[in-house]
Amino acid sequence: MVGFPSEVDVAVIGAGAAGIGAARRLAESSSVSVLVLEARDRVGGRVHTIEPAGFPCDRGAEWLHSADRNPLSPIAQRKGFSVHRRPPEWVSRLRRSGESLEAEADWIATREAHLRARKKAAVEKTDCSLASLLVPGGRWNELLNATSTWGNGAELDRVSVKDYVRYEDSGTNWRLREGYGRLFEVLAEGLPVARATAVSRIDYHGPAIRLETPRGTLKAGRVIVTVPTSILAAELLRFDPPLPDKTTAAAGLPLGVDDKLFISLSGSFPGIDPDTFLVGSTTSRETMSYQVRPLDRPAIYCFFGGRWAASLEREGEGGMFSFAAWELARLFGNDIRRQITPLASTAWLQDPWARGSYSYARPGHAEDRAVLAAPVDDRLFFAGEASSPNFFSTAHGAYMSGVTAAEAALASISRLTRE
Ligand SMILES: Cc1cc2nc3c(=O)[nH]c(=O)nc-3n(C[C@H](O)[C@H](O)[C@H](O)COP(=O)(O)OP(=O)(O)OC[C@H]3O[C@@H](n4cnc5c(N)ncnc54)[C@H](O)[C@@H]3O)c2cc1C
């Protein structure tokens, strides 16, 4: 266990992607002492790889989104990770989900029209929800809602158009065979991380900032806060004096819900190639997205989100599995039930240190990301996926925000030294 000093130059709160990004950047500067304080007994936060059946399963982030612009792609390669570049067939999956090629083409055209409408609406003065752009009674409205629960963690009525269009998607998505979570474990190696050390209060009245933890009080010259917006909005981490702007901004950027169920698939599965993508239903938002035999593994990875995922979390793994088995049997016949068994599942909303999956902006709250990211008093810095202006909701957006916050903290220290 990392020793617990009484004082450091920079304290980083949270050892998720943002905290690891910040700590790595700070560690490059030999002149500052650093400590990362992490509530969990592991690093990675919402990026976490497990091996319930001898192959990696990412409980949280799995895809290197915008992989050709993602700084973690070259870092993973340098660290010896094997990058799988096969593009996911997210667009063409309807033909494998019981729809005709004509229906799939109609879906693709409808989806593109909706994306164009989002861009057009985003330049209007007043923000609106993605749902307000739906064609009333449109054939694919439920599927547009389902895809929003996967992409945003929330249905279309909850999501700001202005914020949505700021996300930069290059359209290139890669995976790491060893798991995205393993990459963050490797990136955290050698960093000073105090695990199982939740910070409950940050007192910045005096010249030294005081952080209250179960292991005692730590004094720090600078603090980088990377906890999820769910923790800030609920004031589970308190500031003294209070920071109402941060609390309000965090509430405008709630975490949506997305979860995963990992299923083992035994025997052969005729007609289904490795890395096949499916949706359970094209007419209900309460449906799962499936990766069958991902990376040629004997498994099915199921993904589901939104209000419905929150209720499935309460039913537990049994409820998730019986729903997935029912949808898969409807698509492939009842025999598939004999080939599948549950391996593991997630419940990110119930996770006390996440309380959700990734942030979206409520309509009218697109500017909250900048409010969240703004430093306070040139001593408190904020990072985390929700503070990223263009790569929010992702692991690389979080990582980059951590690096940016670390550079701002270093610049503020060097200003102080010059004074
Ligand atoms: C199901 C799912 C699928 C996803 N898929 C993808 C994907 O394919 N690609 C992608 O790029 N992203 C994906 N994401 C999103 C990505 O995982 C997150 O955006 C990113 O990991 C967030 O990193 P962070 O550092 O901002 O926050 P976190 O990872 O939440 O890190 C914050 C850390 O702070 C700690 N903490 C909280 N409170 C305290 C406290 N009081 N004191 C000390 N420590 C505290 C937490 O334990 C946590 O470790 C997915 C997420 C989920 C849940």
The ligand as a MOL file (V3000), in Angstrom:
LIG
                    3D

  0  0  0     0  0            999 V3000
M  V30 BEGIN CTAB
M  V30 COUNTS 53 58 0 0 0
M  V30 BEGIN ATOM
M  V30 1 C -20.9010 0.3260 -19.7170 0
M  V30 2 C -19.9420 1.3840 -20.1890 0
M  V30 3 C -19.4430 1.3350 -21.4720 0
M  V30 4 C -18.5540 2.3190 -21.9280 0
M  V30 5 N -18.0120 2.2030 -23.1720 0
M  V30 6 C -17.0600 3.0840 -23.5570 0
M  V30 7 C -16.3160 2.8450 -24.7420 0
M  V30 8 O -16.5120 1.8350 -25.4380 0
M  V30 9 N -15.3470 3.7560 -25.0720 0
M  V30 10 C -15.0810 4.8510 -24.3020 0
M  V30 11 O -14.1780 5.6310 -24.6430 0
M  V30 12 N -15.7600 5.0810 -23.1500 0
M  V30 13 C -16.7280 4.2080 -22.7650 0
M  V30 14 N -17.3430 4.3810 -21.5680 0
M  V30 15 C -17.1300 5.6390 -20.8130 0
M  V30 16 C -15.7960 5.6620 -20.0800 0
M  V30 17 O -15.6430 4.4800 -19.3540 0
M  V30 18 C -15.8070 6.8730 -19.1290 0
M  V30 19 O -16.1770 8.0490 -19.8310 0
M  V30 20 C -14.4290 7.1390 -18.5290 0
M  V30 21 O -13.8260 5.9460 -18.1130 0
M  V30 22 C -14.5800 8.1020 -17.3500 0
M  V30 23 O -13.3160 8.3530 -16.7670 0
M  V30 24 P -13.1830 9.4310 -15.5880 0
M  V30 25 O -11.7780 9.4130 -15.1500 0
M  V30 26 O -13.7830 10.7130 -16.0370 0
M  V30 27 O -14.1570 8.9170 -14.4410 0
M  V30 28 P -14.0780 7.5890 -13.5540 0
M  V30 29 O -13.5970 6.4580 -14.3940 0
M  V30 30 O -15.3980 7.4430 -12.9070 0
M  V30 31 O -12.9530 7.9160 -12.5000 0
M  V30 32 C -13.2140 8.6590 -11.3480 0
M  V30 33 C -12.5980 7.9370 -10.1780 0
M  V30 34 O -12.8910 8.6900 -8.9860 0
M  V30 35 C -13.1440 7.7690 -7.9380 0
M  V30 36 N -13.8830 8.4840 -6.9030 0
M  V30 37 C -15.1930 8.8280 -6.8790 0
M  V30 38 N -15.4750 9.5350 -5.7590 0
M  V30 39 C -14.3120 9.6410 -5.0720 0
M  V30 40 C -13.9540 10.2730 -3.8560 0
M  V30 41 N -14.8510 10.9350 -3.1180 0
M  V30 42 N -12.6720 10.1820 -3.4180 0
M  V30 43 C -11.7460 9.5110 -4.1610 0
M  V30 44 N -12.0390 8.8900 -5.3260 0
M  V30 45 C -13.3030 8.9760 -5.7740 0
M  V30 46 C -13.9020 6.6410 -8.6020 0
M  V30 47 O -13.8240 5.4530 -7.8610 0
M  V30 48 C -13.1900 6.5440 -9.9550 0
M  V30 49 O -12.1430 5.5930 -9.9240 0
M  V30 50 C -18.1870 3.3880 -21.0740 0
M  V30 51 C -18.6750 3.4170 -19.7490 0
M  V30 52 C -19.5340 2.4290 -19.3190 0
M  V30 53 C -20.0000 2.4600 -17.8840 0
M  V30 END ATOM
M  V30 BEGIN BOND
M  V30 1 1 1 2
M  V30 2 1 2 3
M  V30 3 2 2 52
M  V30 4 2 3 4
M  V30 5 1 4 5
M  V30 6 1 4 50
M  V30 7 2 5 6
M  V30 8 1 6 7
M  V30 9 1 6 13
M  V30 10 2 7 8
M  V30 11 1 7 9
M  V30 12 1 9 10
M  V30 13 2 10 11
M  V30 14 1 10 12
M  V30 15 2 12 13
M  V30 16 1 13 14
M  V30 17 1 14 15
M  V30 18 1 14 50
M  V30 19 1 15 16
M  V30 20 1 16 17
M  V30 21 1 16 18
M  V30 22 1 18 19
M  V30 23 1 18 20
M  V30 24 1 20 21
M  V30 25 1 20 22
M  V30 26 1 22 23
M  V30 27 1 23 24
M  V30 28 2 24 25
M  V30 29 1 24 26
M  V30 30 1 24 27
M  V30 31 1 27 28
M  V30 32 2 28 29
M  V30 33 1 28 30
M  V30 34 1 28 31
M  V30 35 1 31 32
M  V30 36 1 32 33
M  V30 37 1 33 34
M  V30 38 1 33 48
M  V30 39 1 34 35
M  V30 40 1 35 36
M  V30 41 1 35 46
M  V30 42 1 36 37
M  V30 43 1 36 45
M  V30 44 2 37 38
M  V30 45 1 38 39
M  V30 46 1 39 40
M  V30 47 2 39 45
M  V30 48 1 40 41
M  V30 49 2 40 42
M  V30 50 1 42 43
M  V30 51 2 43 44
M  V30 52 1 44 45
M  V30 53 1 46 47
M  V30 54 1 46 48
M  V30 55 1 48 49
M  V30 56 2 50 51
M  V30 57 1 51 52
M  V30 58 1 52 53
M  V30 END BOND
M  V30 END CTAB
M  END
